[in-house]
Amino acid sequence: MPGPFGSEAAEPEWVRNAIDRLEADARRSADTHLFKLRFPGLDGIDVYFKDESTHPTGSLKHRMARSLILFGLCNGLIGPGTALVEASSGSTAVSEAYFAELLGLPFIAVVPRSTSRQKIAAIERFGGRCHFVDRSSEVYAAAQTIAAELDGLYLDQFTYAERAIDWRTGNIAESIFKQMAGEPHPVPEWIVMSTGTGGTSATIGRYIRFSRKKTRLCGVDVENSCFFEAYKSRERTANCVRSSRIEGVGRPRVEPSFVPSVIDQMMRVPDAASVAAAHVLAARLSHRVGGSTGANFVGLCWCAAAMLRDGRSGSLVTVLCDDGERYSDTYYNDDWLKAEGIDTAPYVAALERFLASGVFEMPGDGAGFECASWPAPAQRR
């Protein structure tokens, strides 16, 4: 997180006051809900959803944005007037704009032009401004350039998320396990989490090991993303030319915050399945959900199907990443789906059948789905 050095950025009194403001805001925000849905076909399997859409900025990224700005403050990189810059597909920038406004700092988000207009409006509502690039692969260099020109700080979520978030305490994983404590199966068989920066999956995977739980972590990747290939090949050199259509997850490069060794199993799902799953889940909730939540739900169904096949009972947990109203022009717009060549109907039918009967059969014999496991430490050479 390169930034100002030996400047007003380290003014102690201003930094103390800034941290006080962030901590006060955290105290005003109650923890997010963990709720349970029942599906007739999943006999013996309890399914829970951690609803991160209820944060003040409407997404999972609220936690990470606070951590990144605290990281900058405590490293002496943010001071009065420091311009904050971020490369983002939208949700992280919304949350960072909120905290920048809270501290009275300018904020610039570098986002792809395909970012939903609702996210752009939210960034601007919190006083931020947007700089647009044509491809998601262009956000990094543009953010670095803008930060340098403004003598500001590039927050760089893709590098610093996994180290800025404390994986031992006060994180989403600890919250999940505390909320599960009184449930029939308090230790989940799986927690399922799609991968964007990699910071949340790193936090969950590390916390599982730190707390000595038997829970396994299932990572989910999408089309036009490098994470699954990197996981499967054990190489970090993969890259993609096209941008992910599932905002918030899927990246054109293997981000530094991606920690594959804490993920027990990873799968890649077709975008049509992710969008279909968002629709299926939204029909059972009081609000819409986004495509990253849809990807999570597909991964959860995959894990549930394996448990049914093995005759195992237990619990599964996944995350509702953000509110689907941000995607009314895309995932919930028939014209957009048609233009993108996304046909959700076969996947909607397959998922509904699975939830009703436990029969897991994806269209096209599961074409587009792929799964891999990370070897246990004793198996690695």
Number of C-alpha atoms within 10 A of each C-alpha: 15 14 20 18 11 9 12 16 23 19 16 14 9 17 21 12 12 22 17 12 15 18 14 11 15 13 10 10 12 11 14 16 15 18 13 13 11 13 16 12 18 21 18 15 22 20 20 21 22 22 23 24 23 20 18 14 25 20 21 26 25 23 21 23 26 23 22 22 22 21 20 22 21 15 13 20 26 30 23 15 13 22 21 28 31 30 27 24 27 28 27 27 31 29 25 32 30 25 23 23 15 15 19 15 18 17 26 25 30 26 27 22 16 18 21 19 16 15 19 22 16 22 26 18 14 19 19 24 20 20 17 17 15 12 16 25 19 16 21 17 12 20 25 20 14 21 22 17 9 12 14 25 25 24 27 20 27 21 17 22 25 24 16 19 24 15 22 16 13 11 17 23 23 18 16 24 18 11 15 19 11 10 11 10 15 16 21 23 22 22 28 30 29 29 27 27 28 27 27 26 28 25 24 25 25 21 22 22 14 12 12 9 13 12 17 21 24 27 31 29 30 30 23 20 27 22 35 26 20 18 24 17 12 12 11 17 11 16 17 17 13 14 19 22 21 27 20 25 23 27 29 20 19 26 20 16 20 25 20 22 17 21 24 18 22 26 24 23 22 21 24 27 29 28 30 29 30 27 22 21 23 18 12 11 11 8 12 23 29 30 33 32 31 28 33 30 29 26 28 25 22 16 19 30 22 13 18 18 12 9 10 15 16 18 23 25 26 23 25 27 27 26 22 23 16 24 21 16 15 23 26 21 11 14 12 14 17 11 8 12 10 17 16 19 13 14 22 23 15 19 25 18 15 21 20 14 14 20 17 19 15 18 14 8 8 12 10 16 13 14 16 17 15 17 13 9 8 6 7 7 5
